[in-house]
Amino acid sequence: MDIILEPWPWYVGGALVALIMVALIYLGKSFGFSSNFRNLCSALGAGKNCSFFDFDWKAQRWNILFLVGSIIGGFVAAHYLSNNQVPAITEDTITQLQSMGFESAGSAYSPTEIFGELSLKNVLILAIGGLLIGFGTRYAGGCTSGHAISGLSDLQWPSLVAVIGFFIGGLLMVHLLFPLIF
């Protein structure tokens, strides 16, 4: 059980991701979670009203199963295969986060100030963030996992541009917008 409960080294996780990507390339499939939004909307009948959702979603059943498996796997890992592990972050980071009002920094897996209570501010932050992520994935033609893992594995130029954009957007968020919000 120690092997399952302890964090795995990066080179084990990286090798597993590489093996999965080689298998997907061999099978002619591409990986990405944001495409499941289109698949689910098509499966629920949205293709009757919008041509974007009018396609054979059954050809992407494997991706929907992957999404469902990821959700179930995440639940099992969080509730049955972890000891409430807290990520190791530096004292400087803990101090900075605590100065912004995140007292749970360094003692909780995720900030309880955002995810622990459903205040109007927290719901708005999560809803607006979700909308921006949804818009961004459609605008970029895919999500970070699709572009960074699958697109770069296929040596796709648009994926390289998208990944560079993701990093720039992340830096802008952390250094410019995050201090304004909190």
C-alpha positions in Angstrom: 0.0 0.0 0.0 2.9 2.4 0.6 3.6 2.4 -3.2 0.0 3.5 -3.9 -0.3 6.0 -1.0 3.0 7.8 -1.4 3.5 10.4 -4.2 5.2 8.9 -7.3 8.4 10.4 -8.7 8.0 12.6 -11.8 9.9 10.1 -14.0 7.4 7.4 -13.2 4.4 9.6 -13.9 6.1 11.1 -17.0 6.9 7.6 -18.4 3.2 6.5 -17.9 1.9 9.6 -19.7 4.4 8.9 -22.5 3.2 5.3 -22.8 -0.4 6.4 -23.0 0.4 9.0 -25.6 2.3 6.5 -27.8 -0.7 4.2 -27.5 -3.2 7.0 -28.4 -1.0 8.0 -31.4 -0.8 4.4 -32.5 -4.6 4.1 -32.3 -5.2 7.4 -34.1 -6.8 9.1 -31.1 -6.1 12.5 -29.5 -6.3 13.2 -25.8 -8.1 16.2 -24.2 -10.8 16.8 -21.7 -12.5 19.9 -23.1 -13.7 18.0 -26.2 -15.9 16.0 -23.8 -18.1 19.1 -23.4 -18.9 18.9 -27.1 -19.3 15.1 -26.9 -21.7 15.4 -24.0 -23.8 18.2 -25.5 -24.0 16.2 -28.7 -25.1 13.0 -26.8 -27.8 15.0 -25.0 -29.2 16.3 -28.3 -27.7 19.8 -28.7 -27.0 19.0 -32.4 -30.7 19.5 -33.2 -30.3 23.2 -32.4 -26.6 23.9 -33.1 -24.5 22.6 -36.0 -21.4 22.7 -33.8 -22.8 19.8 -31.8 -24.2 17.9 -34.8 -21.7 15.1 -35.2 -21.2 11.4 -34.4 -20.4 11.6 -30.7 -20.4 7.7 -30.4 -17.0 7.7 -32.2 -15.7 9.6 -29.1 -17.2 7.2 -26.4 -13.7 6.2 -25.3 -13.0 9.9 -24.4 -16.2 10.1 -22.4 -15.3 6.9 -20.6 -11.8 8.3 -19.9 -13.5 11.4 -18.4 -15.8 9.3 -16.2 -12.9 7.1 -15.1 -10.8 10.2 -14.2 -13.6 11.5 -12.0 -14.1 8.1 -10.3 -10.4 7.6 -10.0 -9.9 11.1 -8.5 -12.7 10.4 -6.0 -11.2 7.0 -5.0 -7.7 8.5 -4.7 -8.8 11.4 -2.6 -11.1 9.5 -0.3 -9.5 6.1 0.0 -5.9 6.3 -1.1 -4.6 9.4 0.5 -3.7 10.5 4.0 -4.9 14.1 3.5 -1.5 14.9 2.0 -0.6 18.6 2.0 1.7 19.8 -0.8 5.1 20.9 0.4 5.5 24.6 -0.4 8.2 27.0 0.8 7.9 29.1 3.9 8.1 32.2 1.7 5.1 31.1 -0.3 3.1 30.3 2.8 3.9 33.7 4.2 2.8 35.4 1.0 -0.4 33.5 0.8 -1.2 34.1 4.5 -0.6 37.8 3.9 -3.3 37.6 1.2 -5.7 36.1 3.7 -5.1 32.4 3.0 -4.5 31.2 6.6 -4.8 27.5 5.4 -1.7 27.8 3.3 0.7 25.0 4.2 -1.8 23.1 6.3 -4.5 22.1 3.7 -4.5 20.6 0.3 -6.6 23.4 -1.2 -7.4 26.8 0.2 -10.3 26.3 2.6 -11.0 30.0 2.3 -12.2 29.5 -1.3 -13.4 25.8 -1.3 -14.4 25.5 2.3 -17.3 27.9 2.3 -19.8 29.0 -0.3 -19.9 32.7 0.1 -21.1 34.9 -2.7 -17.5 36.0 -3.4 -16.2 32.5 -3.7 -19.1 31.3 -5.9 -18.5 34.3 -8.2 -14.8 33.6 -8.4 -15.3 30.0 -9.2 -18.2 30.7 -11.7 -16.3 33.5 -13.5 -13.1 31.4 -13.5 -15.0 28.4 -15.0 -16.5 30.6 -17.7 -13.2 32.0 -18.6 -11.6 28.6 -18.7 -14.5 27.3 -20.9 -14.2 30.2 -23.3 -10.4 29.9 -23.4 -10.5 26.2 -24.2 -12.9 26.8 -27.1 -11.0 29.8 -28.3 -7.7 28.0 -28.2 -9.2 24.9 -29.8 -8.5 22.7 -26.8 -7.5 22.6 -23.2 -4.1 22.5 -21.5 -4.0 18.7 -21.4 -5.1 18.4 -25.0 -2.5 20.9 -26.3 0.4 20.3 -23.9 0.2 16.5 -23.8 -1.5 15.4 -27.1 -0.8 18.3 -29.4 2.9 18.6 -28.5 3.3 14.8 -28.8 1.9 15.1 -32.3 4.4 18.1 -33.0 1.5 20.4 -33.8 2.5 24.1 -34.2 -0.9 25.5 -32.9 -0.4 23.4 -29.7 3.0 24.9 -29.1 1.6 28.4 -29.6 -1.3 27.6 -27.3 1.0 26.2 -24.5 3.1 29.3 -24.7 -0.1 31.3 -24.3 -1.2 29.2 -21.3 2.1 29.9 -19.6 1.9 33.7 -20.3 -1.7 33.7 -19.1 -0.8 31.9 -16.0 2.1 34.3 -15.2 -0.2 37.3 -15.8 -2.8 35.8 -13.5 -0.5 35.0 -10.7 1.5 38.2 -10.8 -1.1 40.8 -11.9 -4.7 39.6 -11.3 -4.3 37.4 -8.3 -3.1 40.2 -6.0 -6.0 42.4 -7.2 -8.6 39.7 -6.4 -7.2 38.8 -3.0 
